[in-house]
Amino acid sequence: MAQQHPAGNGAPSLDQARRQLSRYGLPADPQAILVAARLMTAGARLGQAAEAHFARFGLSTGRYRLLADLEDQGGEKSPSQLAAALGVSRATVTGLVDGLERDGLVARRPSTEDGRGNVVILTARGAQRLRDMAPEHFDRMQAMVGGLSVEERTVFLDLLGRLVEGISALTDD
């Protein structure tokens, strides 16, 4: 199936994967290498497109994810909870919160549970930004996968979940 859809835009081809494996004398499956390489290429392109998309609304992908997570969780979370939910470091959350706080989209306040720590709260302005962008944002998200049937999206979600589980193969020692 990989050969049925041309790579385009500099994406690797099956022939390239075969040549690379042959060059290094490796027994790996060229199609498996192609799938992984195309996934990495698609991920990079999707990341760039997402940044351009969220920039329309004065946000970055990270800032949007933080706002959406706050909204989904009742509008309040500790920085460590945000870091865990977003899969990023506390330092990254601090940077995101600093920018969002400057824009008035979130605020920090002392935690009622732990007097030593702070919580991040979604401000009315932050909630309004999410409401204002929702129609265009979700229309564009739906359009991005509009070429897939419901059945294909179901299969894709399953496959994507399995691929995400395999990501650790790139980072494990």
VMD Tcl script that draws the C-alpha trace (Angstrom):
set ca {
  {0.00 0.00 0.00}
  {2.89 2.37 0.69}
  {3.73 2.40 -3.01}
  {0.16 3.31 -4.01}
  {0.45 6.77 -2.48}
  {3.40 8.74 -3.82}
  {5.68 10.15 -1.15}
  {5.77 13.70 -2.49}
  {7.29 16.64 -0.67}
  {10.61 14.94 -0.06}
  {9.16 11.99 1.86}
  {11.27 8.82 1.62}
  {10.42 6.12 -0.93}
  {10.52 2.34 -0.72}
  {13.39 2.32 -3.22}
  {15.38 4.70 -0.99}
  {14.81 2.44 2.02}
  {15.96 -0.59 0.01}
  {19.08 1.23 -1.20}
  {20.02 2.39 2.30}
  {19.58 -1.04 3.81}
  {21.55 -2.63 0.96}
  {24.31 -0.01 1.29}
  {24.81 -0.94 4.94}
  {24.19 -4.66 4.45}
  {21.32 -4.70 6.92}
  {18.55 -7.33 6.95}
  {15.75 -4.95 8.07}
  {12.41 -4.93 6.25}
  {12.46 -1.98 3.79}
  {8.71 -1.46 4.15}
  {9.02 -1.21 7.95}
  {11.79 1.35 7.52}
  {9.66 3.25 5.02}
  {6.66 3.34 7.38}
  {8.85 4.65 10.22}
  {10.56 7.22 7.99}
  {7.27 8.45 6.54}
  {5.77 8.66 10.02}
  {8.69 10.81 11.15}
  {8.35 13.01 8.06}
  {4.59 13.33 8.58}
  {5.13 14.14 12.26}
  {7.53 16.95 11.40}
  {5.17 18.38 8.76}
  {2.20 18.08 11.13}
  {4.16 19.87 13.85}
  {4.95 22.75 11.50}
  {1.35 22.94 10.28}
  {0.03 22.87 13.85}
  {2.27 25.79 14.83}
  {1.01 27.80 11.84}
  {-2.58 26.84 12.71}
  {-2.34 27.90 16.37}
  {-0.45 31.08 15.46}
  {-3.71 32.28 13.82}
  {-5.10 32.46 17.33}
  {-2.03 33.96 18.97}
  {-0.98 30.64 20.48}
  {1.54 27.87 20.01}
  {0.69 24.17 20.08}
  {2.04 23.92 23.62}
  {0.10 26.94 24.84}
  {-3.10 25.62 23.29}
  {-2.62 22.17 24.83}
  {-2.06 23.73 28.25}
  {-5.19 25.92 27.97}
  {-7.29 23.00 26.71}
  {-6.05 20.74 29.51}
  {-6.86 23.38 32.11}
  {-10.33 23.84 30.64}
  {-10.91 20.09 30.53}
  {-9.87 19.71 34.17}
  {-12.08 22.43 35.62}
  {-9.75 25.36 35.06}
  {-7.10 24.68 37.72}
  {-3.99 22.48 38.00}
  {-0.58 22.48 39.60}
  {2.43 22.93 37.32}
  {3.54 19.35 38.01}
  {0.09 18.03 37.04}
  {0.23 20.07 33.83}
  {3.72 18.75 33.03}
  {2.55 15.16 33.52}
  {-0.60 15.67 31.45}
  {1.28 17.34 28.59}
  {4.27 14.99 28.71}
  {6.76 17.84 29.14}
  {9.12 19.05 31.84}
  {8.21 21.42 34.66}
  {10.58 23.96 33.07}
  {8.61 23.78 29.82}
  {5.35 24.32 31.72}
  {6.88 27.30 33.50}
  {7.78 28.86 30.14}
  {4.32 28.20 28.72}
  {2.60 29.58 31.82}
  {4.82 32.68 31.84}
  {3.75 33.56 28.29}
  {0.08 32.74 28.87}
  {0.10 34.77 32.08}
  {1.59 37.78 30.26}
  {-1.30 37.49 27.77}
  {-3.85 37.27 30.59}
  {-4.99 33.78 29.58}
  {-3.92 32.08 32.83}
  {-2.99 33.21 36.31}
  {-1.05 31.73 39.19}
  {-2.35 31.64 42.73}
  {-1.24 29.89 45.90}
  {-2.47 26.34 46.27}
  {-5.13 25.81 48.92}
  {-3.89 22.22 49.35}
  {-0.17 22.99 49.55}
  {0.62 26.46 50.84}
  {4.15 26.21 49.45}
  {3.08 25.70 45.85}
  {1.05 27.50 43.22}
  {-1.70 26.40 40.91}
  {-2.37 27.65 37.42}
  {-5.89 28.79 36.69}
  {-7.62 29.46 33.41}
  {-8.80 33.06 33.33}
  {-12.05 34.25 31.81}
  {-9.98 35.68 28.96}
  {-8.32 32.28 28.41}
  {-11.67 30.49 28.39}
  {-13.00 33.08 25.93}
  {-10.00 32.54 23.62}
  {-10.78 28.82 23.52}
  {-14.48 29.50 22.81}
  {-13.65 32.03 20.09}
  {-11.26 29.72 18.28}
  {-13.29 26.51 18.66}
  {-15.43 26.71 15.49}
  {-12.50 27.30 13.12}
  {-10.14 25.03 15.03}
  {-12.45 22.02 15.01}
  {-13.55 22.65 11.40}
  {-9.90 22.56 10.32}
  {-9.17 19.47 12.42}
  {-12.11 17.66 10.84}
  {-11.05 18.79 7.36}
  {-7.53 17.43 7.95}
  {-8.91 13.89 8.27}
  {-11.86 14.46 5.94}
  {-10.44 12.11 3.31}
  {-10.84 9.16 5.67}
  {-14.05 7.24 6.25}
  {-15.29 6.50 9.77}
  {-13.98 2.96 9.39}
  {-10.59 4.16 8.19}
  {-10.34 6.59 11.12}
  {-11.13 3.74 13.51}
  {-8.36 1.60 12.03}
  {-6.01 4.60 11.97}
  {-6.60 5.29 15.67}
  {-5.79 1.68 16.49}
  {-2.66 1.71 14.33}
  {-1.57 5.08 15.69}
  {-1.91 3.82 19.25}
  {0.25 0.83 18.43}
  {2.85 3.02 16.74}
  {2.97 5.37 19.72}
  {3.69 2.37 21.94}
  {6.70 1.63 19.72}
  {8.19 5.13 19.96}
  {10.26 4.07 22.94}
  {12.35 1.94 20.54}
  {13.95 5.22 19.44}
  {14.79 6.35 22.97}
  {15.42 3.21 25.02}
  {19.04 2.47 25.90}
}
mol new
graphics top color blue
foreach p $ca { graphics top sphere $p radius 0.5 }
foreach p [lrange $ca 0 end-1] q [lrange $ca 1 end] { graphics top cylinder $p $q radius 0.2 }
display resetview
